[in-house]
Amino acid sequence: MTLRNYLILCAAGSVLTVLVLLLVPSIGQTVEGLLIAFLSSNAT
């Protein structure tokens, strides 16, 4: 896989992830809850 193809794949995956988080509220809330739980458990 060339660098150009890898960068295109990463960009497409990032855009798709952001769109899913914005357009599907239940998934966005789940991810937000997991992030808050992770951050609060690792806070010192």
Rosetta silent file (secondary structure, phi, psi, omega in degrees, C-alpha in Angstrom):
SEQUENCE: MTLRNYLILCAAGSVLTVLVLLLVPSIGQTVEGLLIAFLSSNAT
SCORE:     score description
SCORE:     0.000 S_00000001
   1 L     0.000  130.521 -179.431    0.000    0.000    0.000 S_00000001
   2 L   -80.218  163.960  179.459    1.420    3.346   -0.977 S_00000001
   3 H   -61.214  -39.785 -179.195    1.558    6.335    1.327 S_00000001
   4 H   -62.369  -45.987  179.138   -1.032    8.168   -0.769 S_00000001
   5 H   -64.576  -37.444  178.977   -3.530    5.308   -0.535 S_00000001
   6 H   -65.067  -43.607  179.241   -2.921    4.993    3.203 S_00000001
   7 H   -65.262  -39.039  177.026   -3.570    8.696    3.770 S_00000001
   8 H   -63.532  -42.542  179.151   -6.769    8.543    1.696 S_00000001
   9 H   -63.436  -42.985  178.476   -7.943    5.532    3.709 S_00000001
  10 H   -64.692  -42.504  179.822   -7.217    7.293    7.020 S_00000001
  11 H   -64.823  -43.633  179.651   -8.996   10.470    5.902 S_00000001
  12 H   -64.013  -40.783  178.030  -12.047    8.529    4.702 S_00000001
  13 H   -64.673  -39.466  178.981  -12.198    6.585    7.971 S_00000001
  14 H   -65.802  -45.586  179.800  -11.966    9.773   10.014 S_00000001
  15 H   -63.568  -42.621  179.573  -14.718   11.509    8.044 S_00000001
  16 H   -62.873  -42.293  179.308  -16.952    8.438    8.271 S_00000001
  17 H   -62.741  -45.026  179.834  -16.409    8.200   12.034 S_00000001
  18 H   -63.382  -43.047  179.806  -17.246   11.876   12.577 S_00000001
  19 H   -62.940  -41.670  179.155  -20.387   11.616   10.429 S_00000001
  20 H   -63.842  -42.604 -179.904  -21.618    8.548   12.322 S_00000001
  21 H   -65.113  -34.599 -179.349  -21.023   10.275   15.669 S_00000001
  22 H   -79.150  -36.751 -171.366  -22.909   13.361   14.520 S_00000001
  23 H   -94.313  -17.016  179.538  -25.806   11.673   12.742 S_00000001
  24 L  -117.178   95.834 -172.407  -26.498    8.709   15.059 S_00000001
  25 H   -58.695  -37.674 -176.201  -27.179   10.148   18.531 S_00000001
  26 H   -66.197  -37.643  178.430  -27.155    6.859   20.428 S_00000001
  27 H   -69.305  -40.436  178.381  -23.685    5.936   19.189 S_00000001
  28 H   -61.338  -41.969  179.371  -22.405    9.421   19.966 S_00000001
  29 H   -67.876  -37.146  177.826  -23.736    9.250   23.516 S_00000001
  30 H   -64.174  -46.527  179.617  -22.237    5.799   24.017 S_00000001
  31 H   -63.863  -41.804  178.320  -18.814    6.918   22.831 S_00000001
  32 H   -60.963  -44.482  178.664  -19.038   10.056   24.982 S_00000001
  33 H   -62.655  -40.793  178.244  -19.919    7.982   28.046 S_00000001
  34 H   -65.712  -40.775  178.541  -17.045    5.597   27.426 S_00000001
  35 H   -64.830  -42.362  178.829  -14.602    8.478   27.005 S_00000001
  36 H   -64.795  -41.385  178.585  -15.794   10.154   30.214 S_00000001
  37 H   -64.114  -42.069  178.891  -15.541    6.880   32.124 S_00000001
  38 H   -63.588  -46.585 -178.016  -12.039    6.253   30.771 S_00000001
  39 H   -67.188  -39.110 -179.131  -10.839    9.756   31.565 S_00000001
  40 H   -71.422  -30.997  179.281  -12.342    9.819   35.038 S_00000001
  41 H   -75.858  -23.179 -179.096  -10.865    6.435   35.933 S_00000001
  42 H  -101.112    1.164  178.439   -7.384    7.532   34.830 S_00000001
  43 L   -71.774  138.482 -179.765   -7.454   10.976   36.434 S_00000001
  44 L  -120.513    0.000    0.000   -4.956   11.356   39.215 S_00000001
